[in-house]
């Protein structure tokens, strides 16, 4: 790789991302290119800036430590027409409420979500799992060992977030109404009574070993 020029390196990394069609972890690219992580991330950032600045039909997204090529949102309607793809249905209000709670309190249990919302959330959480916006991530170490849930990388993609650190600051949930996310991922209409904030986030969770 020492003989490769920067343009060749950019093209090779671009080819890896294009061939994958899925998010590619930066370490995998480092191994393939036999290059150190800072250099690879510098190239990735350069490609990301290039696609955005030149207003190309594709974009490079960073999702935590992974990178993925995707079509530019500006041309979403045209792309759907080309492939006769129907626009995905928007999330319902209950789904947005559940997703907001899990996003800010993860990992959390269904019972905790139910307590904040005041209604049963099992059906809604099932729908969110089907859409791959949330997933099981272990069990709480208490009697009954309830399942724990967290958001997924698909959640980050759907709301245009690089990581959970990009979530807006947690609002004061002392007002009326119900907490929810707008279509752009912005938290609006804070809800849940003030005393709910005294409930501890689940701890001592038993998480599966991370995948390599």
MIDREN-255468 format. One line per field, with one value per residue (C-alpha): residue number from 1; residue in three letters; z, y, x. Coordinates in steps of 0.1 Angstrom, whole numbers, plus 2048, in hexadecimal, padded with zeros to 3 digits. Layout:
BEGIN
num NUM, ...
residuo ALA, ...
w Z, ...
v Y, ...
u X, ...
//
This chain:
BEGIN
num 1, 2, 3, 4, 5, 6, 7, 8, 9, 10, 11, 12, 13, 14, 15, 16, 17, 18, 19, 20, 21, 22, 23, 24, 25, 26, 27, 28, 29, 30, 31, 32, 33, 34, 35, 36, 37, 38, 39, 40, 41, 42, 43, 44, 45, 46, 47, 48, 49, 50, 51, 52, 53, 54, 55, 56, 57, 58, 59, 60, 61, 62, 63, 64, 65, 66, 67, 68, 69, 70, 71, 72, 73, 74, 75, 76, 77, 78, 79, 80, 81, 82, 83, 84, 85, 86, 87, 88, 89, 90, 91, 92, 93, 94, 95, 96, 97, 98, 99, 100, 101, 102, 103, 104, 105, 106, 107, 108, 109, 110, 111, 112, 113, 114, 115, 116, 117, 118, 119, 120, 121, 122, 123, 124, 125, 126, 127, 128, 129, 130, 131, 132, 133, 134, 135, 136, 137, 138, 139, 140, 141, 142, 143, 144, 145, 146, 147, 148, 149, 150, 151, 152, 153, 154, 155, 156, 157, 158, 159, 160, 161, 162, 163, 164, 165, 166, 167, 168, 169, 170, 171, 172, 173, 174, 175, 176, 177, 178, 179, 180, 181, 182, 183, 184, 185, 186, 187, 188, 189, 190, 191, 192, 193, 194, 195, 196, 197, 198, 199, 200, 201, 202, 203, 204, 205, 206, 207, 208, 209, 210, 211, 212
residuo UNK, UNK, UNK, UNK, UNK, UNK, UNK, UNK, UNK, UNK, UNK, UNK, UNK, UNK, UNK, UNK, UNK, UNK, UNK, UNK, UNK, UNK, UNK, UNK, UNK, UNK, UNK, UNK, UNK, UNK, UNK, UNK, UNK, UNK, UNK, UNK, UNK, UNK, UNK, UNK, UNK, UNK, UNK, UNK, UNK, UNK, UNK, UNK, UNK, UNK, UNK, UNK, UNK, UNK, UNK, UNK, UNK, UNK, UNK, UNK, UNK, UNK, UNK, UNK, UNK, UNK, UNK, UNK, UNK, UNK, UNK, UNK, UNK, UNK, UNK, UNK, UNK, UNK, UNK, UNK, UNK, UNK, UNK, UNK, UNK, UNK, UNK, UNK, UNK, UNK, UNK, UNK, UNK, UNK, UNK, UNK, UNK, UNK, UNK, UNK, UNK, UNK, UNK, UNK, UNK, UNK, UNK, UNK, UNK, UNK, UNK, UNK, UNK, UNK, UNK, UNK, UNK, UNK, UNK, UNK, UNK, UNK, UNK, UNK, UNK, UNK, UNK, UNK, UNK, UNK, UNK, UNK, UNK, UNK, UNK, UNK, UNK, UNK, UNK, UNK, UNK, UNK, UNK, UNK, UNK, UNK, UNK, UNK, UNK, UNK, UNK, UNK, UNK, UNK, UNK, UNK, UNK, UNK, UNK, UNK, UNK, UNK, UNK, UNK, UNK, UNK, UNK, UNK, UNK, UNK, UNK, UNK, UNK, UNK, UNK, UNK, UNK, UNK, UNK, UNK, UNK, UNK, UNK, UNK, UNK, UNK, UNK, UNK, UNK, UNK, UNK, UNK, UNK, UNK, UNK, UNK, UNK, UNK, UNK, UNK, UNK, UNK, UNK, UNK, UNK, UNK, UNK, UNK, UNK, UNK, UNK, UNK
w 800, 804, 7DF, 7DB, 7D5, 7E9, 7CC, 7C9, 7EF, 7EC, 7CF, 7E0, 800, 7EA, 7D9, 7FA, 806, 7E5, 7E4, 807, 805, 82B, 846, 846, 867, 864, 872, 856, 83D, 84F, 84D, 828, 820, 838, 845, 867, 874, 875, 850, 845, 859, 848, 826, 82F, 83C, 81C, 807, 81D, 818, 7F3, 7ED, 801, 7F2, 7CE, 7D5, 7C6, 7C4, 7E0, 803, 81C, 83E, 85F, 877, 897, 88C, 86B, 849, 82D, 80A, 804, 7EC, 7F2, 805, 7EC, 7D1, 7E5, 7D2, 7B1, 7BC, 7C9, 7A8, 795, 7A9, 7B0, 7D5, 7EC, 806, 828, 840, 85B, 87E, 892, 8B1, 8C9, 8B6, 8B8, 8DE, 8E4, 8CE, 8E1, 903, 8F8, 8E7, 906, 921, 910, 918, 927, 92C, 91E, 941, 944, 923, 92E, 94F, 93E, 923, 93A, 921, 914, 8FA, 8F0, 8CE, 8C5, 8D0, 8BA, 89C, 8A3, 8A5, 883, 874, 884, 898, 8BA, 8C4, 8E3, 8F4, 913, 932, 953, 971, 986, 98C, 96B, 958, 941, 91F, 918, 8F8, 8E7, 8C6, 8A7, 88C, 876, 88F, 88B, 865, 866, 87B, 86B, 88A, 88A, 8AE, 8CC, 8D7, 8BC, 8CD, 8D8, 8FD, 913, 919, 93B, 93C, 955, 93D, 92F, 90E, 903, 8F9, 8D4, 8B7, 898, 876, 878, 899, 8AE, 8D0, 8D3, 8EB, 90B, 91F, 93E, 961, 975, 98E, 972, 96F, 991, 983, 97F, 95D, 95D, 969, 96E, 94B, 93D, 91A, 900, 8F6, 8D9, 8B7, 8A7
v 800, 817, 81C, 826, 84B, 85D, 85C, 837, 833, 847, 833, 812, 81C, 829, 807, 7F5, 80A, 806, 7E1, 7DC, 7ED, 7EC, 800, 7F6, 7F9, 80F, 7F3, 7DC, 7F7, 7FB, 7D6, 7D5, 7F3, 7EB, 80E, 81F, 82B, 850, 850, 83B, 852, 870, 862, 859, 87C, 88A, 874, 87F, 8A4, 89F, 88E, 8A9, 8C7, 8BB, 8B3, 891, 877, 863, 86B, 85B, 856, 850, 83A, 837, 825, 819, 82A, 825, 832, 83C, 851, 876, 87F, 89B, 882, 86A, 871, 86C, 84C, 83E, 846, 835, 815, 81A, 819, 825, 83E, 82C, 832, 84C, 840, 844, 85B, 83D, 82F, 851, 853, 830, 836, 857, 846, 829, 841, 856, 83A, 81D, 802, 800, 7E8, 7E7, 7EC, 80C, 819, 80F, 822, 842, 840, 833, 819, 7F7, 7FB, 7D6, 7D9, 7FA, 7EC, 7CE, 7E4, 7F8, 7D7, 7CD, 7EE, 7E7, 807, 7F6, 7D4, 7BE, 7C2, 7AC, 7A7, 7BA, 7A8, 7A9, 78E, 785, 791, 7A9, 7B0, 7D0, 7E4, 7FE, 811, 803, 811, 812, 82B, 841, 840, 847, 867, 871, 86D, 864, 856, 859, 876, 88A, 887, 8A8, 8B0, 89E, 8B6, 8BE, 8A5, 8B9, 8C6, 8B7, 8A5, 887, 886, 87E, 881, 895, 887, 899, 889, 8A8, 8A3, 8B5, 8B7, 8AA, 893, 87D, 88A, 898, 87B, 862, 872, 863, 83F, 832, 826, 800, 7F6, 7D6, 7CA, 7A9, 7B1, 798, 799, 7B2, 7A4, 7A6
u 800, 81E, 820, 7FB, 7F4, 7D9, 7C1, 7C5, 7BF, 79F, 793, 79B, 788, 76C, 76A, 769, 74C, 739, 73E, 731, 70F, 70F, 722, 746, 75A, 778, 78F, 785, 78F, 7B0, 7B8, 7AF, 7C4, 7E0, 7DE, 7DB, 7B9, 7C1, 7CB, 7AD, 795, 7A6, 79F, 77B, 775, 783, 76C, 74E, 756, 75B, 739, 728, 73A, 736, 711, 716, 6FA, 70A, 714, 72C, 71D, 730, 71D, 731, 751, 742, 73E, 725, 71E, 6FA, 6E5, 6E2, 6C1, 6BC, 6B3, 69F, 67E, 68F, 6A0, 67F, 66E, 68A, 686, 661, 669, 64D, 657, 659, 63D, 645, 647, 627, 626, 627, 645, 657, 650, 65E, 67C, 684, 683, 699, 6B1, 6B7, 6B4, 6C4, 6CA, 6A7, 68A, 667, 659, 66D, 660, 63D, 641, 64B, 630, 615, 609, 614, 62F, 635, 624, 636, 658, 652, 64C, 66C, 67F, 671, 67D, 69F, 69E, 6A2, 6B0, 6B4, 6D6, 6D6, 6C2, 6BF, 6CD, 6AE, 693, 682, 6A1, 68D, 69B, 6AF, 6AB, 6C1, 6C0, 6D2, 6E9, 6CA, 6BC, 6DB, 6D7, 6B2, 6B7, 6D7, 6ED, 711, 70E, 6F8, 70D, 6FC, 6DA, 6CC, 6D0, 6B6, 69A, 68A, 66D, 658, 63E, 61E, 61C, 631, 655, 65B, 673, 66B, 673, 694, 69D, 697, 687, 667, 649, 65A, 644, 643, 63D, 65A, 65A, 661, 684, 68B, 68B, 6AE, 6BA, 6BF, 6E2, 6F5, 6EB, 6F7, 703, 70E, 732, 738, 73D, 75F
//
